[in-house]
Amino acid sequence: MNLIFLRKYLVGCKAIIPNTIKILIASLIMGVCAYFIFNPLSDMLGVKRGGIIAILIACIIYAVLAVLMKIVSVKEIKSMLKR
């Protein structure tokens, strides 16, 4: 329903659906990696430390995927980190 609304009222923005699909794919890959990284790390380091490290690694994976899939540029990521 929302996609129909977006198509109807945002005629000039053709990149919404492809970018949304790219974001979903990158998010799914990040989530799967975090899940499989967390299990061994939580056994070795405990739940808290393993969780924190798994989240940090998942963030790095997402950033790399976002650049590779051209969702954002390296310049945009650097400007976000400077804030």
Secondary structure, 3 states (H helix, E strand, C coil): CHHHHHHHHCCCCCCHHHHHHHHHHHHHHHHHHHHHHHHHHHHHHCHHHHHHHHHHHHHHHHHHHHHHCCCCCHHHHHHHHHC
